[in-house]
């Protein structure tokens, strides 16, 4: 009788049976080790039993190899991915900030990995339509979400969402921080943030501000501005940023926080007047423009964006995408392209992206609660 037995485990045994030269098909085998030798008892599908004895050193080699099989399988999964086209679902229309970022990423991945990464725009409801689409998708890595901080704070806005962002998604990588610019129509005499605050305080309710819709970053930034300054301005929500900018230029609305990519050409043309950036540092494209934190130290806004997948997407696929996208974000040419569309490239692990987006979302949840913003 064997003494001091160590039961190592039960595995599917076809691969190990091939290694040690056992007859097949093999169903299940159990391993019992003693100090001096190893006995492997194997039960085949037919019910026959086979016994083999090995020196302890040989046993340890076999155990180590078997333990590595799940890892090897995972690596193989990552190396063969993608084997077919991948879709990246975007919650906003073509030409918007999220769409532009997704297309830059898709182009890079298509060229690097030799498979098409296809953009699918599912616009509406602040990105919740796209998020729900991806949350329900197969967890095989072939449906991804171009995600942003709003996906994490939307459950505080929308009643009855059929998904939980923090529970139903697996972050892959953060790609960008997107600051906004506070701008006015040239008919507003303010040329600095302090002048705008003074002008608005002297005329409570007389100024209005545009947004790309209720609950969007443009809306929440202006609500934060109102809270910190004690000003009273009227919200005018639009169906997207483009019509809001059009009415800003026409003078139908007075003030707007907007993503730089949407407004930069109009600022340069003198159709809009920029007062400050919401970033933590000055922006290269508008180097003479101050940051809003110079006047309101508690105000900083740069929306994190990146790529996420359904929660049970294989770890090997997540690791492969994280690596490839981080390579993109470190490429000098791609850095320039991202800056040109008004965002700061970032890199990091899936865990770092999860922490970043959750911390940013919590800030905006507080604004949502304070302003009592709700959507059905």
C-alpha positions in Angstrom: 0.0 0.0 0.0 1.2 3.5 -0.8 1.7 5.8 2.1 1.7 9.6 2.3 -0.4 9.8 -0.8 -0.8 13.1 -2.7 -3.8 13.3 -4.9 -2.8 15.7 -7.7 -6.0 16.0 -9.6 -8.3 14.8 -12.4 -7.9 16.0 -16.0 -9.0 15.1 -19.5 -6.2 12.8 -20.4 -5.9 12.3 -24.2 -2.9 14.6 -24.5 -1.0 13.0 -21.6 -1.9 9.5 -22.8 -0.2 10.3 -26.1 2.9 11.5 -24.2 3.3 8.3 -22.2 2.2 5.9 -25.0 -1.1 4.7 -23.6 -3.9 3.1 -25.7 -6.7 5.5 -26.7 -9.4 6.7 -26.3 -8.7 7.7 -22.7 -11.4 9.4 -20.6 -10.2 10.3 -17.1 -7.0 9.6 -15.2 -6.1 10.1 -11.5 -2.7 10.6 -10.1 -1.5 9.4 -6.7 2.1 10.0 -5.7 4.3 8.4 -3.0 7.7 9.5 -1.9 9.4 6.8 -3.9 7.3 6.4 -7.0 4.1 7.4 -8.9 1.2 5.3 -9.9 -1.1 6.6 -12.6 -4.4 4.8 -12.7 -6.3 5.5 -16.0 -9.8 4.6 -16.8 -10.5 4.4 -20.5 -13.9 5.2 -22.1 -14.3 1.4 -22.6 -13.9 0.9 -18.9 -10.5 -0.9 -19.0 -7.9 0.2 -16.5 -4.2 0.8 -17.0 -1.6 1.3 -14.4 1.8 2.9 -14.9 4.6 3.6 -12.4 7.2 6.4 -12.8 10.1 7.6 -10.7 9.3 10.7 -8.7 11.3 13.1 -11.0 9.4 11.9 -14.1 6.1 12.4 -12.2 7.0 16.0 -11.4 7.8 16.7 -15.0 4.4 15.3 -16.1 2.6 17.3 -13.4 4.3 20.5 -14.4 3.5 19.9 -18.1 -0.2 19.2 -17.3 -0.5 22.2 -15.1 0.8 24.4 -17.9 -1.8 23.1 -20.4 -4.5 25.8 -19.6 -2.0 28.6 -19.9 -0.7 27.2 -23.2 -4.2 26.9 -24.5 -4.8 30.6 -23.5 -1.7 31.7 -25.3 -2.7 29.8 -28.4 -6.1 31.5 -28.3 -4.5 34.9 -28.2 -2.1 34.0 -31.0 -4.8 32.8 -33.3 -7.1 35.8 -32.6 -8.6 37.3 -34.7 -9.6 34.5 -37.1 -12.4 36.6 -38.6 -13.6 40.2 -38.8 -14.2 42.1 -35.5 -16.8 44.8 -35.0 -16.3 47.8 -32.8 -19.6 49.2 -31.7 -19.8 53.0 -31.3 -22.6 54.7 -29.4 -22.5 58.0 -31.4 -22.9 59.0 -35.1 -20.1 59.0 -37.6 -17.7 62.0 -37.3 -18.1 62.4 -33.5 -15.3 62.1 -31.0 -15.9 58.4 -30.1 -16.3 57.5 -33.8 -13.0 59.2 -34.8 -11.1 57.4 -32.0 -12.6 54.1 -32.9 -11.7 54.5 -36.6 -8.1 55.3 -35.8 -7.9 52.2 -33.6 -9.7 50.0 -36.1 -7.4 51.0 -38.9 -4.3 50.2 -36.8 -5.6 46.8 -35.7 -6.7 45.8 -39.2 -3.2 46.5 -40.5 -1.4 44.9 -37.6 -3.5 41.8 -37.2 -4.5 41.1 -40.8 -8.3 41.0 -40.1 -10.9 43.7 -40.7 -12.0 45.7 -37.6 -15.3 47.2 -38.7 -17.0 50.2 -37.1 -20.7 49.8 -36.3 -22.5 53.0 -35.2 -25.4 52.4 -32.9 -26.1 56.0 -31.9 -28.7 57.1 -29.4 -29.6 57.4 -25.7 -26.1 58.6 -24.6 -24.4 55.5 -25.9 -26.7 53.1 -24.0 -28.0 51.4 -27.2 -24.4 50.5 -28.2 -23.5 49.4 -24.7 -26.5 47.1 -24.5 -25.7 45.6 -27.9 -22.2 44.7 -26.8 -23.3 43.5 -23.3 -25.6 40.9 -25.0 -23.0 39.9 -27.7 -21.1 36.5 -27.6 -18.1 36.6 -25.4 -15.6 35.6 -28.0 -13.7 38.8 -28.6 -15.4 39.6 -31.9 -17.7 42.3 -30.6 -16.0 45.2 -28.8 -17.3 48.5 -27.4 -15.7 51.9 -28.0 -16.3 52.9 -24.5 -16.1 56.2 -22.5 -16.8 57.5 -19.0 -20.4 58.1 -19.8 -21.0 54.4 -20.1 -20.1 54.1 -16.5 -22.2 57.0 -15.2 -25.3 56.4 -17.5 -26.9 54.1 -15.0 -27.3 57.2 -12.7 -29.1 59.0 -15.6 -31.3 56.3 -17.3 -33.9 54.3 -15.5 -34.3 50.7 -16.3 -31.1 49.9 -18.1 -30.8 46.2 -19.0 -27.1 46.0 -18.1 -24.7 47.0 -15.4 -21.6 48.5 -16.9 -19.2 47.7 -14.1 -20.4 44.1 -13.9 -21.2 43.3 -17.5 -18.1 44.6 -19.3 -14.4 43.8 -19.2 -12.1 46.8 -19.8 -9.4 46.1 -22.3 -7.4 49.4 -22.6 -7.7 53.1 -22.1 -6.8 55.0 -25.2 -7.5 58.7 -24.7 -8.3 61.5 -22.5 -10.6 64.0 -24.2 -10.8 67.5 -22.7 -13.3 70.2 -23.7 -13.0 73.9 -24.5 -15.4 76.5 -23.0 -16.4 78.9 -25.8 -18.8 81.7 -26.4 -20.4 83.3 -29.4 -18.5 86.5 -30.3 -21.6 88.5 -29.4 -20.9 87.7 -25.8 -18.4 90.4 -24.6 -16.5 88.1 -22.2 -12.9 87.3 -23.3 -11.8 85.4 -20.2 -13.4 83.0 -17.7 -13.6 85.6 -14.9 -15.3 88.0 -17.4 -17.9 85.4 -18.3 -18.6 84.6 -14.7 -19.1 88.3 -13.9 -21.3 88.8 -17.1 -23.5 85.8 -16.2 -23.9 86.8 -12.6 -25.0 90.3 -13.6 -27.7 88.7 -15.9 -29.1 85.6 -14.1 -31.1 83.5 -16.6 -30.3 85.7 -19.6 -27.5 83.5 -21.0 -28.2 80.1 -22.4 -25.8 77.2 -23.0 -25.8 74.5 -25.6 -25.1 70.8 -25.2 -25.1 67.7 -27.4 -28.0 66.4 -25.2 -29.0 65.9 -21.6 -26.4 64.0 -19.6 -23.6 64.5 -22.2 -20.2 65.8 -21.2 -21.1 69.2 -22.6 -24.1 69.3 -20.4 -22.4 68.0 -17.2 -19.4 70.4 -17.7 -21.7 73.4 -17.8 -23.6 72.2 -14.7 -20.4 71.8 -12.8 -19.4 75.3 -14.0 -22.7 76.7 -12.7 -22.2 75.0 -9.3 -18.7 76.3 -8.8 -19.4 79.8 -9.9 -23.0 80.4 -8.7 -24.2 81.4 -12.1 -27.6 80.8 -13.7 -27.7 79.9 -17.3 -30.4 78.0 -19.3 -29.7 74.6 -20.8 -30.5 74.1 -24.5 -30.0 70.4 -25.4 -29.5 69.4 -29.0 -29.5 66.0 -30.7 -25.7 65.8 -31.0 -22.8 68.2 -31.0 -22.9 69.3 -34.6 -26.3 71.1 -34.5 -25.3 72.7 -31.2 -22.1 74.2 -32.7 -24.1 75.4 -35.7 -26.5 77.3 -33.5 -23.5 78.6 -31.4 -22.0 80.1 -34.6 -25.4 81.6 -35.6 -25.7 83.2 -32.1 -28.9 81.4 -31.1 -27.1 80.1 -28.0 -24.3 81.9 -26.1 -22.0 79.4 -24.3 -20.9 75.9 -24.8 -18.4 73.4 -23.5 -17.4 71.3 -26.5 -14.8 68.8 -27.6 -11.9 70.4 -29.3 -12.2 68.3 -32.5 -15.7 69.7 -33.1 -14.9 73.4 -32.5 -11.2 74.0 -33.3 -11.7 75.1 -37.0 -14.4 77.5 -35.9 -12.3 78.9 -33.1 -9.4 79.5 -35.6 -11.8 81.1 -38.1 -13.0 83.5 -35.4 -16.6 82.2 -35.5 -16.3 81.1 -31.9 -14.2 82.6 -29.0 -12.4 80.1 -26.8 -12.0 81.1 -23.2 -10.2 78.1 -21.6 -9.5 74.3 -21.9 -10.8 71.9 -19.3 -7.5 69.8 -19.4 -4.9 69.8 -16.7 -2.4 71.5 -18.9 -2.4 73.8 -21.9 -3.2 72.2 -25.3 -0.6 72.3 -28.1 -3.1 73.4 -30.7 -4.2 76.4 -28.6 -1.0 77.0 -26.6 -2.0 80.6 -25.6 -5.3 79.5 -24.2 -5.3 79.1 -20.4 -6.8 76.1 -18.6 -10.0 76.6 -16.6 -8.2 75.4 -13.5 -6.3 78.6 -13.4 -9.6 80.3 -12.4 -11.5 77.4 -10.9 -9.0 75.1 -9.1 -11.6 72.3 -8.6 -12.5 72.2 -12.3 -10.8 69.6 -14.6 -12.5 67.5 -17.2 -10.9 65.1 -19.6 -13.2 62.2 -20.5 -11.4 58.8 -20.6 -12.1 56.6 -23.6 -11.0 53.2 -24.7 -12.0 49.7 -25.6 -14.1 47.2 -23.6 -15.7 43.8 -24.3 -18.4 41.6 -22.7 -17.4 40.4 -19.3 -16.5 36.8 -20.1 -14.2 37.5 -23.0 -11.2 35.2 -22.8 -8.2 36.7 -21.0 -5.9 35.8 -23.8 -7.9 38.0 -26.2 -8.0 40.9 -23.8 -4.2 40.6 -23.3 -3.6 40.5 -27.1 -5.7 43.6 -27.8 -4.3 45.4 -24.8 -0.8 44.8 -26.1 -1.5 45.7 -29.7 -3.4 48.9 -28.8 -0.7 50.0 -26.4 1.8 49.6 -29.2 -0.4 51.9 -31.3 -0.6 54.5 -28.5 3.2 54.5 -28.1 3.8 55.1 -31.9 4.9 58.7 -32.5 2.9 59.0 -35.6 -0.3 57.8 -34.0 0.3 60.1 -31.0 0.3 63.0 -33.4 -2.9 61.9 -35.0 -4.8 61.5 -31.7 -3.6 64.9 -30.6 -4.8 66.4 -33.9 -8.3 65.2 -33.2 -8.3 66.8 -29.7 -7.3 64.1 -27.3 -4.4 62.9 -25.3 -3.2 59.3 -25.9 -2.8 57.2 -22.8 -1.6 53.6 -22.2 -2.0 51.0 -19.4 -3.4 47.7 -18.3 -7.0 46.7 -18.2 -7.1 47.2 -14.4 -5.7 50.7 -14.7 -8.3 51.6 -17.3 -11.1 50.2 -15.0 -9.8 52.3 -12.1 -9.6 55.4 -14.3 -13.0 55.2 -15.8 -14.7 54.4 -12.5 -13.0 57.3 -10.7 -14.0 59.7 -13.4 -17.6 58.4 -13.6 -18.0 58.9 -9.8 -17.1 62.6 -10.2 -19.9 63.0 -12.8 -22.4 60.9 -10.7 -22.0 63.6 -8.0 -22.8 66.3 -10.5 -25.8 64.4 -11.8 -27.1 64.0 -8.2 -26.5 67.6 -7.3 -28.2 68.9 -10.5 -31.1 66.3 -10.1 -30.7 65.2 -13.7 -32.8 62.1 -14.7 -33.8 60.5 -18.0 -36.5 58.0 -18.6 
